[in-house]
């Protein structure tokens, strides 16, 4: 048995309130507009997606899951072992467990101890955690958290661009405007590196332009720290895309883009829209939408000469 499983069981918390025949946590107001997604392999395989899951009274992610799927549990009901027959496993040296995210952020409390708020995007994923026990933020619930915030609280959004007049910067700004999101605007490096739990930040620029930011430095340390399955090479002029086992699946050069999210030092999630060069940043900015991001932990965008396709990270095709 992996040491990770007892730790997860402890984090999961008690299921006592949720276990009452799957009946939520009480007679409080039922959350509206909730979306629930259940996947495997970092979003590569969809198990269940519900844009309008069955909701009772007040809910937790665990009670909501039990109401809408067949759930197997361990450790006295505090640990999700299976969902609709898809089970955790620790065979052949590949540890698989269920993790959950709320509005694109890894949960800070157990699934029976977190309150579901109206508009929340709840995402359960079964994946190999051998390379990263902690993936702090994902992009695949877009436009959450920008629309719904965190913990039921909508947060201010800051857009910081290395080249404020660039087409990529304007493209991301227009996307926020189209969603009714008012984003504060600043040039990269003018705000400082103060970590803020009550705001969300999006950085736009080439990797070379953003490399000194805390967001880029965290991602550059690899999946074990930043949770993003990429290795930055040659000052950001090349991106090595990693498979779930940490092996390089493919390497992208000129014209490649990437969108990823991470957290550091207690901050809320910080996103990066970047590329190996300006063409890559523009491709990333063009992919800053639900169609491209949905169901991915992070994405890379191949150069047009390589097809220009969106590649989910970790790279499942390597």
Backbone bond lengths (Angstrom), bond angles and torsions (degrees), N, CA, C in turn:
res aa  C-N    CA-C-N  psi(-1)  N-CA   C-N-CA  omega(-1)  CA-C   N-CA-C  phi
1 X - - - 1.469 - - 1.522 109.35 -
2 X 1.319 116.42 132.60 1.454 120.57 179.40 1.521 111.26 -68.77
3 X 1.337 115.74 146.90 1.450 120.13 173.95 1.516 111.22 -64.09
4 X 1.341 116.47 -22.74 1.456 121.05 -177.40 1.524 111.12 -65.72
5 X 1.320 118.24 -34.79 1.465 120.88 -172.53 1.527 112.88 -67.04
6 X 1.328 120.42 -45.47 1.465 118.43 174.64 1.520 112.32 -61.12
7 X 1.348 117.02 -35.43 1.451 119.32 177.90 1.511 110.67 -64.09
8 X 1.323 116.45 -43.88 1.464 119.97 178.51 1.513 110.64 -64.37
9 X 1.318 115.85 -37.88 1.465 118.83 179.83 1.521 110.39 -62.81
10 X 1.318 115.56 -40.23 1.463 118.69 179.24 1.514 110.86 -65.70
11 X 1.339 116.50 -41.18 1.456 120.60 179.20 1.521 110.81 -66.40
12 X 1.332 116.17 -35.57 1.464 119.33 -177.27 1.512 111.86 -60.52
13 X 1.301 117.46 -31.92 1.464 120.09 176.55 1.509 112.02 80.65
14 X 1.314 115.31 -179.10 1.451 121.45 -179.23 1.513 111.54 -75.54
15 X 1.312 116.19 142.85 1.465 121.81 178.43 1.520 111.04 -100.86
16 X 1.311 117.55 10.31 1.460 120.07 -171.11 1.516 113.15 -54.47
17 X 1.322 117.53 -46.69 1.468 119.26 -177.74 1.508 111.65 -69.32
18 X 1.336 116.89 -35.75 1.458 119.89 -175.97 1.517 112.68 -80.75
19 X 1.312 117.25 -19.68 1.450 119.98 -172.33 1.525 113.89 -79.30
20 X 1.302 116.80 -3.40 1.458 119.86 -179.13 1.523 110.73 -72.82
21 X 1.343 114.14 76.60 1.468 121.31 178.31 1.518 111.68 56.67
22 X 1.331 118.03 30.64 1.451 121.17 178.57 1.502 112.89 67.72
23 X 1.290 118.54 30.26 1.458 122.35 -170.16 1.515 114.30 -98.69
24 X 1.290 120.88 43.08 1.451 119.07 175.57 1.518 111.64 62.45
25 X 1.322 116.93 -162.18 1.460 120.25 -176.54 1.520 112.08 -115.88
26 X 1.300 117.50 6.87 1.452 118.38 178.49 1.511 111.59 154.96
27 X 1.327 116.19 -177.15 1.455 120.87 -174.65 1.525 113.49 -85.30
28 X 1.324 118.51 14.06 1.456 120.68 -178.46 1.517 112.74 -64.56
29 X 1.312 115.20 179.29 1.464 121.71 -178.53 1.518 110.47 -65.21
30 X 1.325 116.29 130.48 1.460 121.16 179.22 1.525 109.77 -73.62
31 X 1.329 118.87 132.97 1.462 120.76 178.18 1.525 110.84 -68.42
32 X 1.314 116.31 145.26 1.463 121.41 179.75 1.520 110.05 -111.27
33 X 1.332 116.21 160.68 1.455 120.89 175.46 1.506 114.67 65.22
34 X 1.322 117.10 25.95 1.466 120.87 -179.72 1.521 110.24 -81.61
35 X 1.308 116.58 141.39 1.468 122.68 175.77 1.524 108.13 -119.78
36 X 1.330 117.23 137.36 1.462 120.97 178.86 1.517 110.25 -126.81
37 X 1.313 115.94 130.91 1.458 122.93 179.74 1.520 108.96 -127.73
38 X 1.331 116.35 135.13 1.466 122.31 176.34 1.522 106.97 -126.81
39 X 1.335 116.75 123.64 1.461 121.13 -176.48 1.530 111.02 -137.25
40 X 1.320 114.49 174.01 1.458 123.01 172.09 1.519 109.20 -125.72
41 X 1.330 116.05 159.49 1.468 123.39 171.79 1.517 112.27 54.87
42 X 1.328 116.99 53.19 1.459 122.46 175.83 1.526 112.00 60.18
43 X 1.327 115.19 38.91 1.457 120.58 177.17 1.515 115.10 88.05
44 X 1.342 117.78 -0.83 1.462 120.16 -175.57 1.533 112.84 -69.11
45 X 1.343 116.67 -29.49 1.465 120.81 -178.73 1.521 109.18 -126.09
46 X 1.321 115.92 126.78 1.466 120.40 -179.61 1.519 110.41 -88.85
47 X 1.320 116.09 126.97 1.458 122.26 175.88 1.525 109.75 -95.13
48 X 1.326 116.48 -43.61 1.460 121.32 -176.74 1.515 108.83 -158.52
49 X 1.327 116.90 134.93 1.457 120.63 172.79 1.513 108.93 -136.49
50 X 1.322 116.06 128.17 1.459 121.73 -177.16 1.524 108.85 -132.37
51 X 1.331 116.23 113.44 1.460 119.63 176.41 1.518 111.36 -78.48
52 X 1.342 116.04 -18.54 1.468 120.58 176.45 1.524 108.92 -138.93
53 X 1.338 117.82 72.65 1.469 119.77 179.63 1.517 111.01 -64.59
54 X 1.316 115.11 156.00 1.463 121.10 176.21 1.525 108.67 -66.32
55 X 1.324 116.86 123.81 1.460 122.36 -177.33 1.517 108.91 -124.37
56 X 1.357 115.86 136.09 1.458 119.87 177.99 1.508 110.27 -97.82
57 X 1.308 116.89 -117.20 1.460 121.25 174.96 1.515 109.11 -86.62
58 X 1.316 116.15 -138.38 1.455 119.30 173.77 1.533 108.63 -61.84
59 X 1.323 116.60 141.07 1.467 120.89 -174.21 1.521 111.14 -127.82
60 X 1.337 114.58 155.40 1.456 123.19 165.44 1.522 106.60 -113.11
61 X 1.335 119.02 164.09 1.460 119.35 175.01 1.527 112.81 -56.48
62 X 1.348 116.84 -33.85 1.456 119.45 179.30 1.515 111.46 -70.73
63 X 1.319 117.85 -46.85 1.464 119.54 -179.47 1.521 111.02 -65.51
64 X 1.338 116.81 -36.62 1.461 120.58 178.01 1.517 110.47 -64.81
65 X 1.329 116.05 -41.56 1.460 120.49 178.40 1.523 110.61 -63.81
66 X 1.331 117.19 -45.75 1.457 120.93 -178.15 1.528 111.95 -66.48
67 X 1.319 116.45 -28.64 1.455 120.20 178.67 1.528 111.70 -72.50
68 X 1.347 116.50 -28.20 1.462 120.21 -170.40 1.526 114.55 -114.84
69 X 1.316 118.02 -1.67 1.465 120.62 -179.21 1.520 109.43 -149.41
70 X 1.325 115.83 165.95 1.462 121.60 175.19 1.522 107.45 -88.60
71 X 1.328 116.56 114.52 1.464 121.50 -171.15 1.516 110.61 -116.62
72 X 1.325 116.01 130.80 1.450 121.96 171.81 1.513 109.28 -104.04
73 X 1.322 117.92 137.18 1.464 121.02 -176.68 1.520 110.89 -126.03
74 X 1.331 114.18 163.64 1.459 122.91 175.32 1.521 109.04 -135.02
75 X 1.342 116.17 175.92 1.459 122.86 177.54 1.528 111.16 54.28
76 X 1.316 115.53 50.73 1.450 120.24 176.71 1.506 114.40 70.31
77 X 1.339 116.45 21.92 1.454 120.33 177.43 1.503 114.24 91.54
78 X 1.330 119.21 5.40 1.453 121.21 -177.74 1.512 114.42 -95.31
79 X 1.330 118.06 -2.96 1.459 122.06 -174.14 1.517 109.12 -131.31
80 X 1.332 118.10 125.12 1.463 121.91 179.06 1.525 108.87 -77.16
81 X 1.308 115.99 119.74 1.460 121.69 179.67 1.514 112.17 -101.50
82 X 1.350 117.40 -30.52 1.458 120.06 -179.50 1.527 109.81 -153.96
83 X 1.320 115.21 150.09 1.460 122.62 174.34 1.516 107.55 -132.88
84 X 1.321 115.61 119.68 1.472 121.64 -178.89 1.526 111.65 49.06
85 X 1.332 115.70 40.89 1.458 121.14 175.19 1.514 115.30 86.79
86 X 1.321 118.60 -3.67 1.469 122.32 178.91 1.532 107.29 -94.12
87 X 1.345 115.47 114.33 1.462 119.90 -166.38 1.519 113.21 -113.50
88 X 1.356 114.24 151.38 1.459 120.51 170.75 1.519 108.60 -64.35
89 X 1.341 116.13 156.79 1.456 120.82 -177.43 1.518 109.12 -155.97
90 X 1.322 115.57 151.95 1.458 120.17 176.56 1.531 108.89 -134.40
91 X 1.317 115.44 38.13 1.449 120.34 -178.34 1.525 110.73 -95.19
92 X 1.318 116.21 155.59 1.465 124.23 174.40 1.529 112.06 56.82
93 X 1.337 116.86 30.24 1.452 120.37 176.90 1.510 114.82 70.56
94 X 1.337 118.02 15.35 1.467 121.84 -178.61 1.524 108.90 -118.12
95 X 1.324 117.91 95.72 1.467 120.36 -177.16 1.528 111.65 -75.21
96 X 1.320 116.85 123.25 1.460 122.47 178.83 1.519 109.23 -119.52
97 X 1.321 116.83 129.82 1.457 121.54 175.82 1.524 109.08 -144.65
98 X 1.338 114.20 163.55 1.455 121.08 177.64 1.531 110.05 -87.70
99 X 1.316 115.57 134.35 1.466 123.27 175.14 1.526 107.64 -127.54
100 X 1.341 116.77 154.12 1.462 117.39 177.49 1.523 111.67 -133.83
101 X 1.331 113.66 152.05 1.463 123.00 -175.77 1.525 108.66 -132.09
102 X 1.323 115.79 143.70 1.461 121.64 178.01 1.524 107.95 -120.61
103 X 1.317 116.01 118.04 1.471 121.73 -178.39 1.527 112.16 52.75
104 X 1.320 115.33 40.39 1.449 120.49 174.18 1.506 115.95 83.78
105 X 1.333 118.33 4.40 1.451 120.31 177.78 1.520 110.52 -118.92
106 X 1.325 115.74 138.13 1.451 120.84 176.44 1.524 109.08 -60.25
107 X 1.330 115.82 134.25 1.462 120.46 -176.29 1.516 111.47 -62.52
108 X 1.321 115.59 140.00 1.454 121.38 178.66 1.528 112.72 -93.80
109 X 1.333 116.31 -12.96 1.461 121.38 179.11 1.524 108.96 -131.42
110 X 1.322 115.93 170.41 1.446 120.96 -179.78 1.518 112.27 -65.07
111 X 1.326 115.63 158.20 1.464 121.14 -176.11 1.516 112.56 -67.11
112 X 1.338 118.15 -20.18 1.464 120.99 176.76 1.518 112.16 -92.37
113 X 1.333 116.89 -2.07 1.461 121.21 -175.72 1.532 112.82 -118.57
114 X 1.315 116.68 7.23 1.457 121.68 -179.20 1.523 109.60 -110.73
115 X 1.308 117.68 132.43 1.464 121.82 -179.62 1.523 109.95 -86.24
116 X 1.325 116.82 133.11 1.461 122.10 174.88 1.525 108.96 -84.72
117 X 1.322 116.58 127.10 1.454 122.52 179.80 1.523 110.18 -105.28
118 X 1.303 116.63 159.30 1.462 121.21 178.43 1.530 109.69 -57.26
119 X 1.331 115.40 136.22 1.453 121.38 179.08 1.507 114.80 84.99
120 X 1.330 118.50 -4.41 1.463 120.60 -176.99 1.524 111.83 -65.02
121 X 1.307 115.11 142.80 1.466 123.44 172.21 1.525 106.70 -105.67
122 X 1.336 116.55 108.71 1.470 122.58 -179.23 1.529 107.97 -99.89
123 X 1.328 116.40 124.16 1.462 121.23 -175.30 1.528 109.17 -127.81
124 X 1.333 115.54 118.55 1.465 122.65 173.36 1.532 108.14 -103.75
125 X 1.331 116.19 135.05 1.464 120.07 178.40 1.522 110.24 -139.11
126 X 1.324 115.56 135.83 1.466 123.46 176.71 1.518 107.51 -99.93
127 X 1.340 117.21 113.60 1.458 117.44 -177.78 1.524 112.90 -148.57
128 X 1.325 113.53 166.85 1.459 124.46 178.27 1.531 108.54 -75.93
129 X 1.336 116.45 119.40 1.458 119.59 -178.10 1.529 112.89 -106.08
130 X 1.329 116.59 19.47 1.460 119.76 -176.98 1.533 112.75 -63.53
131 X 1.330 117.28 -29.39 1.456 120.95 -179.11 1.522 113.23 -97.92
132 X 1.325 116.49 -17.30 1.461 119.68 -178.05 1.521 109.69 -156.27
133 X 1.331 116.29 107.69 1.460 120.05 176.45 1.525 112.02 -77.66
134 X 1.320 115.92 -12.25 1.464 120.40 -171.81 1.521 109.35 -140.45
135 X 1.340 117.20 106.79 1.460 122.12 174.47 1.523 106.21 -109.34
136 X 1.325 117.54 99.32 1.464 120.36 -167.78 1.509 115.99 -69.56
137 X 1.332 117.93 -27.39 1.461 119.78 -177.19 1.525 109.87 -154.64
138 X 1.322 115.92 149.76 1.462 122.52 179.37 1.529 108.74 -133.32
139 X 1.331 115.95 160.70 1.472 120.12 -176.20 1.527 113.06 -101.30
140 X 1.324 117.48 -8.70 1.449 121.21 -168.71 1.508 117.25 -76.73
141 X 1.336 118.08 2.27 1.461 120.76 175.54 1.539 111.48 -104.51
142 X 1.321 116.93 13.63 1.459 122.27 -179.38 1.532 110.76 -51.72
143 X 1.348 119.17 136.84 1.468 127.77 11.77 1.522 116.01 -88.44
144 X 1.344 118.01 8.37 1.460 118.15 168.11 1.529 107.39 -69.19
145 X 1.304 117.64 145.57 1.465 130.02 5.37 1.527 114.87 -89.60
146 X 1.335 117.54 3.18 1.464 119.88 -174.11 1.530 112.24 -64.51
147 X 1.329 116.92 -34.78 1.464 120.08 179.84 1.523 112.27 -84.23
148 X 1.331 116.48 -42.21 1.461 120.56 -170.58 1.521 114.09 -102.05
149 X 1.321 117.01 -14.43 1.450 119.68 -179.64 1.519 112.96 73.56
150 X 1.301 115.65 -156.56 1.458 123.04 -177.77 1.527 108.14 -129.67
151 X 1.314 116.59 133.55 1.454 120.82 177.57 1.518 113.24 61.83
152 X 1.339 116.47 32.64 1.455 120.45 178.78 1.515 114.29 80.69
153 X 1.332 117.28 3.96 1.459 121.76 -178.29 1.518 109.82 -115.74
154 X 1.329 116.90 117.86 1.454 120.64 177.25 1.521 109.11 -72.06
155 X 1.331 116.78 133.15 1.459 122.12 -173.43 1.523 111.47 -107.98
156 X 1.328 117.44 150.29 1.458 120.07 174.50 1.527 110.36 -65.17
157 X 1.330 115.58 147.73 1.458 121.83 -177.23 1.523 109.10 -115.13
158 X 1.327 116.16 133.60 1.455 122.29 178.64 1.523 109.53 -116.71
159 X 1.327 116.96 124.22 1.457 123.02 176.33 1.526 107.99 -104.61
160 X 1.346 116.34 118.42 1.453 121.12 -178.29 1.527 108.76 -120.26
161 X 1.324 116.42 121.33 1.461 121.83 -174.73 1.526 110.95 -116.84
162 X 1.329 115.86 137.97 1.459 120.24 175.45 1.521 110.49 -68.55
163 X 1.338 116.78 -35.17 1.461 122.67 177.05 1.522 107.24 -124.73
164 X 1.333 118.84 89.59 1.463 121.85 -172.51 1.521 114.70 -56.56
165 X 1.322 118.19 -26.12 1.461 120.58 -179.22 1.525 113.26 -94.45
166 X 1.328 117.57 5.29 1.460 120.32 -176.16 1.517 112.06 -72.70
167 X 1.334 115.41 156.52 1.468 120.84 178.15 1.519 110.85 -61.64
168 X 1.344 117.14 -35.76 1.468 120.42 -179.03 1.513 110.87 -65.89
169 X 1.322 117.04 -42.77 1.458 120.85 179.73 1.527 110.41 -62.28
170 X 1.321 116.19 -44.58 1.461 119.95 179.84 1.533 111.27 -66.11
171 X 1.330 117.30 -34.39 1.463 120.49 179.70 1.528 111.03 -64.54
172 X 1.337 116.99 -43.47 1.465 120.39 178.34 1.527 110.25 -66.91
173 X 1.320 117.10 -40.22 1.460 120.85 177.85 1.524 111.28 -61.33
174 X 1.328 116.89 -42.74 1.472 120.34 178.77 1.518 111.06 -64.94
175 X 1.325 117.51 -34.68 1.466 119.88 178.81 1.519 109.90 -63.50
176 X 1.304 117.58 -44.69 1.454 120.24 177.31 1.528 111.01 -61.45
177 X 1.317 116.78 -43.49 1.469 120.55 179.78 1.519 111.03 -60.14
178 X 1.332 116.85 -41.40 1.469 120.92 -179.28 1.518 112.13 -64.37
179 X 1.327 116.57 -24.10 1.461 121.86 179.15 1.530 112.41 -93.18
180 X 1.312 115.85 0.17 1.457 119.38 -178.81 1.509 113.15 77.07
181 X 1.338 116.90 22.95 1.462 121.99 -178.81 1.520 109.32 -102.63
182 X 1.312 116.43 123.89 1.460 121.53 177.45 1.528 108.02 -91.17
183 X 1.326 116.23 114.03 1.458 120.76 -178.26 1.523 110.33 -107.40
184 X 1.321 116.36 128.90 1.452 120.02 171.99 1.516 109.49 -65.93
185 X 1.316 117.50 148.73 1.461 120.58 -172.79 1.520 110.60 -122.48
186 X 1.337 115.91 139.26 1.463 120.89 178.01 1.516 109.08 -158.88
187 X 1.330 115.73 158.05 1.453 120.66 172.98 1.525 108.43 -81.53
188 X 1.324 116.97 145.60 1.459 121.12 178.67 1.530 109.49 -57.47
189 X 1.320 115.75 133.93 1.453 120.92 177.11 1.506 115.05 92.74
190 X 1.346 117.64 -7.54 1.462 119.53 -178.84 1.520 112.59 -93.74
191 X 1.349 117.06 -14.18 1.462 120.88 -177.87 1.518 110.87 -94.86
192 X 1.328 116.95 -30.11 1.456 120.01 -176.63 1.514 110.61 99.59
193 X 1.320 116.06 173.97 1.449 121.77 -174.99 1.519 112.37 -105.07
194 X 1.319 117.46 29.90 1.457 120.13 179.38 1.524 109.26 -70.98
195 X 1.313 116.63 125.31 1.459 121.73 178.57 1.521 109.57 -76.89
196 X 1.329 116.39 127.59 1.448 120.71 -177.89 1.520 110.38 -124.70
197 X 1.324 115.98 124.23 1.453 120.03 179.04 1.520 111.96 -78.73
198 X 1.331 117.56 -17.94 1.454 120.76 -173.38 1.515 112.60 -108.82
199 X 1.318 117.93 29.97 1.455 121.44 174.83 1.519 109.21 -152.24
200 X 1.324 115.53 159.82 1.454 122.50 178.55 1.522 108.52 -118.56
201 X 1.320 116.30 138.39 1.460 120.40 -175.82 1.525 110.17 -122.81
202 X 1.343 116.13 140.12 1.459 122.58 173.35 1.523 107.69 -125.35
203 X 1.321 117.02 123.13 1.457 123.22 178.56 1.518 109.69 -103.23
204 X 1.335 117.02 136.63 1.463 121.84 -179.64 1.529 108.50 -128.59
205 X 1.337 116.18 126.03 1.460 120.75 177.94 1.509 110.80 162.53
206 X 1.310 117.79 171.51 1.462 120.07 174.92 1.523 109.02 -66.43
207 X 1.334 115.13 160.45 1.457 117.53 179.57 1.525 110.79 -60.67
208 X 1.336 117.10 -39.85 1.461 120.25 179.90 1.532 110.53 -59.90
209 X 1.341 117.48 -37.75 1.462 120.99 179.89 1.523 112.96 -71.88
210 X 1.319 116.23 -29.14 1.468 120.64 -175.13 1.522 113.33 -102.34
211 X 1.319 118.20 -2.70 1.470 121.83 -169.29 1.517 114.20 -60.29
212 X 1.338 117.90 -24.74 1.458 120.53 -178.81 1.530 112.88 -85.75
213 X 1.317 118.33 -7.68 1.461 120.18 179.78 1.522 110.30 -74.57
214 X 1.323 115.76 154.37 1.470 120.10 179.48 1.523 110.77 -63.05
215 X 1.332 116.90 -33.57 1.466 120.49 179.50 1.515 110.36 -62.32
216 X 1.330 117.52 -50.78 1.459 121.36 -179.39 1.528 111.33 -65.45
217 X 1.328 116.32 -40.30 1.470 118.88 179.98 1.528 111.13 -62.86
218 X 1.321 116.88 -37.36 1.457 120.20 179.26 1.528 110.60 -66.66
219 X 1.323 117.18 -44.99 1.466 121.16 179.52 1.525 110.73 -64.41
220 X 1.321 116.68 -38.32 1.458 121.02 -176.76 1.525 112.68 -65.42
221 X 1.333 117.44 -18.50 1.466 120.49 179.15 1.522 112.53 -75.78
222 X 1.331 116.96 -6.74 1.454 120.50 175.35 1.514 113.21 100.20
223 X 1.328 116.71 172.89 1.469 120.88 -174.61 1.514 114.52 -61.36
224 X 1.319 118.67 -29.10 1.464 120.06 -178.42 1.521 111.83 -65.76
225 X 1.336 117.62 -24.62 1.461 121.94 -179.76 1.518 112.14 -106.86
226 X 1.317 117.01 -53.96 1.464 121.46 -175.62 1.506 114.88 -90.52
227 X 1.338 116.80 -16.89 1.459 120.63 178.96 1.511 114.67 80.77
228 X 1.328 118.54 7.48 1.462 122.47 -178.43 1.522 108.58 -110.31
229 X 1.326 116.15 128.06 1.458 121.54 -174.12 1.526 110.95 -87.47
230 X 1.323 114.27 73.02 1.465 121.26 178.61 1.516 108.30 -148.65
231 X 1.320 116.12 150.20 1.454 122.16 172.70 1.526 106.96 -121.99
232 X 1.308 116.28 123.26 1.466 121.32 -176.88 1.518 109.06 -88.17
233 X 1.329 116.34 125.32 1.459 121.65 -175.43 1.521 110.98 -117.09
234 X 1.319 115.44 152.08 1.465 123.32 171.21 1.533 111.88 50.88
235 X 1.338 115.00 48.71 1.446 119.76 176.43 1.514 114.98 68.87
236 X 1.327 116.14 16.28 1.456 120.37 179.22 1.510 114.01 99.27
237 X 1.321 118.56 2.98 1.465 120.84 178.58 1.521 112.11 -80.01
238 X 1.344 115.88 -11.11 1.463 120.51 175.15 1.522 108.58 -140.93
239 X 1.333 115.17 146.68 1.458 122.25 179.26 1.522 109.06 -122.22
240 X 1.326 116.71 119.17 1.458 121.41 175.27 1.524 107.98 -91.85
241 X 1.321 117.21 115.64 1.458 122.08 -178.40 1.521 108.82 -87.39
242 X 1.331 116.27 128.63 1.453 121.42 -174.53 1.523 111.64 -99.73
243 X 1.328 115.20 143.89 1.459 121.38 170.73 1.531 108.11 -79.42
244 X 1.322 116.87 174.53 1.465 120.49 -176.44 1.522 112.97 -65.41
245 X 1.325 117.91 -19.10 1.463 121.14 177.43 1.521 112.62 -91.66
246 X 1.347 116.81 5.32 1.453 121.24 176.97 1.514 115.01 88.56
247 X 1.332 117.59 -3.39 1.465 121.71 179.39 1.521 109.73 -80.58
248 X 1.319 117.20 143.07 1.461 121.40 178.13 1.525 109.53 -67.34
249 X 1.331 116.30 121.15 1.465 121.64 179.93 1.519 111.39 -88.13
250 X 1.323 116.69 -40.51 1.468 122.25 177.16 1.515 108.41 -164.32
251 X 1.314 115.34 162.22 1.458 121.37 179.47 1.517 109.23 -124.04
252 X 1.337 115.85 132.09 1.461 122.04 179.67 1.515 109.13 -109.82
253 X 1.338 115.72 143.30 1.455 120.63 -178.89 1.510 112.68 -114.97
254 X 1.312 116.52 -130.40 1.462 122.27 -175.29 1.523 111.15 -56.60
255 X 1.343 115.97 135.47 1.454 121.24 176.79 1.509 114.94 86.69
256 X 1.340 118.14 4.67 1.466 121.04 -178.60 1.528 110.09 -90.18
257 X 1.329 116.02 146.39 1.456 121.57 179.11 1.513 111.65 -123.76
258 X 1.332 116.60 171.88 1.456 121.59 178.30 1.527 109.74 -157.41
259 X 1.325 115.83 142.49 1.459 122.52 170.61 1.519 107.01 -127.50
260 X 1.326 116.27 126.18 1.459 120.77 -178.33 1.524 108.76 -148.31
261 X 1.317 115.41 167.00 1.471 121.47 177.67 1.519 108.79 -137.74
262 X 1.314 115.59 151.75 1.458 120.66 176.99 1.526 108.51 -155.00
263 X 1.311 116.56 -178.23 1.455 123.18 175.29 1.520 107.91 -142.47
264 X 1.335 116.07 155.43 1.460 120.27 176.46 1.516 108.75 -154.85
265 X 1.295 116.97 147.62 1.473 123.75 173.68 1.516 113.56 48.99
266 X 1.337 117.24 40.15 1.453 119.90 176.00 1.507 115.29 80.41
267 X 1.333 118.36 6.55 1.458 120.64 -179.85 1.523 110.56 -71.60
268 X 1.329 116.35 162.83 1.453 120.06 165.23 1.525 106.99 -74.16
269 X 1.326 116.98 172.60 1.460 119.60 -175.60 1.524 111.11 -61.27
270 X 1.324 115.51 140.47 1.451 122.57 175.97 1.518 108.25 -122.36
271 X 1.306 115.09 130.61 1.461 122.01 -175.17 1.524 110.08 -104.49
272 X 1.336 114.99 152.37 1.451 120.70 177.49 1.522 108.53 -131.41
273 X 1.314 115.98 126.70 1.467 123.98 176.20 1.513 104.97 -112.48
274 X 1.317 117.31 104.27 1.456 120.57 -165.98 1.523 111.97 -142.15
275 X 1.326 115.19 -179.68 1.455 120.26 179.38 1.510 110.59 -169.18
276 X 1.312 114.86 172.81 1.465 120.61 179.49 1.523 111.35 -73.22
277 X 1.335 117.11 -21.01 1.460 123.63 178.26 1.524 107.71 -158.12
278 X 1.333 117.15 -175.95 1.454 119.92 -177.55 1.528 111.97 -62.73
279 X 1.326 118.10 -36.00 1.468 120.31 177.76 1.522 110.58 -63.44
280 X 1.320 116.42 -38.47 1.457 119.83 178.22 1.514 112.36 -67.45
281 X 1.334 117.01 -39.59 1.462 120.29 177.44 1.530 110.24 -62.50
282 X 1.318 117.42 -41.08 1.458 120.79 178.79 1.527 111.05 -62.83
283 X 1.339 117.10 -39.48 1.469 119.48 177.05 1.525 110.30 -65.14
284 X 1.325 116.72 -39.26 1.460 119.88 178.66 1.529 110.20 -65.10
285 X 1.317 117.19 -43.56 1.464 120.65 179.87 1.520 111.10 -61.99
286 X 1.321 116.68 -37.70 1.465 120.43 178.59 1.524 111.55 -67.00
287 X 1.338 116.93 -23.37 1.467 121.77 -179.81 1.522 112.31 -93.65
288 X 1.316 117.63 6.84 1.462 122.06 -179.53 1.529 108.95 -80.41
289 X 1.337 114.91 68.36 1.465 121.29 -178.80 1.523 109.69 -154.32
290 X 1.319 115.95 167.79 1.466 120.93 -176.92 1.515 112.14 -62.88
291 X 1.339 117.40 -38.81 1.459 120.67 -176.38 1.523 111.59 -59.73
292 X 1.312 117.31 -37.99 1.467 121.27 -178.17 1.524 113.17 -85.72
293 X 1.327 116.57 -34.35 1.460 120.44 -171.87 1.521 114.31 -91.62
294 X 1.320 117.26 -24.57 1.458 122.17 -170.80 1.527 112.50 -51.95
295 X 1.326 116.56 124.91 1.454 122.24 174.32 1.515 115.44 78.05
296 X 1.337 118.71 10.03 1.464 121.48 178.80 1.525 110.19 -111.06
297 X 1.312 116.41 142.93 1.465 119.91 175.03 1.527 109.92 -72.07
298 X 1.321 116.88 -40.22 1.460 124.57 173.68 1.526 105.31 -157.67
299 X 1.340 116.79 164.45 1.462 118.34 179.17 1.519 111.02 -135.15
300 X 1.329 114.81 151.43 1.454 122.30 165.80 1.525 106.29 -115.87
301 X 1.318 116.35 153.16 1.451 121.36 178.23 1.517 107.39 -121.34
302 X 1.324 116.01 119.28 1.457 121.00 -177.02 1.527 110.41 -71.90
303 X 1.326 117.86 152.10 1.470 120.37 174.57 1.528 110.43 -60.52
304 X 1.334 116.18 156.74 1.463 119.45 -179.45 1.522 112.06 -57.91
305 X 1.322 116.90 -35.23 1.449 119.60 179.60 1.513 113.30 -64.83
306 X 1.354 115.98 -19.06 1.466 120.75 177.98 1.520 111.70 -103.07
307 X 1.321 116.32 10.01 1.457 120.44 178.74 1.516 113.28 112.40
308 X 1.349 117.24 -22.25 1.450 120.58 177.90 1.514 114.48 66.98
309 X 1.333 117.37 17.93 1.458 119.66 -174.77 1.519 112.05 -80.59
310 X 1.332 114.48 160.04 1.462 121.81 174.27 1.525 107.99 -84.21
311 X 1.322 116.02 130.76 1.469 122.36 -178.26 1.523 107.53 -118.62
312 X 1.328 116.32 119.77 1.454 120.43 176.89 1.511 111.12 -70.52
313 X 1.335 115.95 143.09 1.463 121.38 176.81 1.526 109.06 -114.27
314 X 1.364 116.34 132.39 1.456 129.31 1.64 1.524 112.32 -59.15
315 X 1.321 115.26 155.35 1.462 122.08 -178.51 1.520 109.20 -80.05
316 X 1.324 116.12 109.09 1.471 120.84 -177.50 1.530 112.01 -83.20
317 X 1.326 117.28 -8.90 1.461 119.18 -175.39 1.489 115.06 -98.83
318 X 1.341 115.60 1.62 1.456 118.63 -176.85 1.513 113.08 -75.72
